[in-house]
Amino acid sequence: MRLLIILLGLLMFAGAVAVLFQKSLRNAVFTFGAVNMISALMFVLMRAYDVALAQVAIGAGLTTAIFLWTVRRLVEDGYREKK
């Protein structure tokens, strides 16, 4: 169990670093959402079910939705991503 939590932590770290180097804002938002879902899975493994539920609802759900809405508004206002 401890090894799985360590591996998930390393995966979260790799995902967080990957967000920094994404070319597309939309891909960065989806990667960020995946990192939040891994975080929620870690909380479940540590038997902190209430924290995991909050992480899924707020971290992976609401925050990702707000970021996607923001990216859509940027594109509507003429934002161009770097190639």
C-alpha positions, -999 to 999 in steps of 0.1 A, spaced: 0 0 0 28 24 9 46 17 -24 14 24 -43 10 58 -26 46 67 -33 41 57 -70 10 78 -73 28 107 -56 55 104 -82 29 103 -110 13 134 -95 46 152 -95 53 142 -132 18 154 -141 23 187 -124 56 192 -142 39 182 -175 13 210 -169 41 235 -170 54 224 -204 21 219 -222 18 239 -255 -19 239 -254 -39 255 -226 -67 230 -230 -42 201 -227 -27 217 -196 -62 219 -180 -69 182 -187 -36 172 -173 -43 193 -142 -77 175 -138 -59 142 -140 -35 152 -113 -64 161 -91 -80 128 -97 -48 110 -88 -48 131 -56 -83 120 -48 -73 83 -53 -44 88 -29 -69 102 -3 -91 71 -8 -61 48 -3 -53 67 29 -89 62 40 -97 99 40 -129 95 21 -144 129 30 -112 147 17 -113 125 -14 -149 135 -21 -141 172 -17 -110 168 -39 -131 152 -67 -159 178 -64 -138 209 -61 -103 201 -74 -111 178 -103 -147 190 -111 -153 226 -104 -118 240 -109 -113 221 -142 -147 233 -154 -138 269 -145 -104 266 -163 -120 252 -194 -146 280 -194 -118 305 -191 -98 289 -220 -130 290 -241 -135 327 -233 -99 334 -242 -103 317 -276 -135 337 -282 -117 369 -275 -90 362 -300 -63 345 -280 -39 325 -302 -18 297 -287 19 296 -295 29 270 -320 
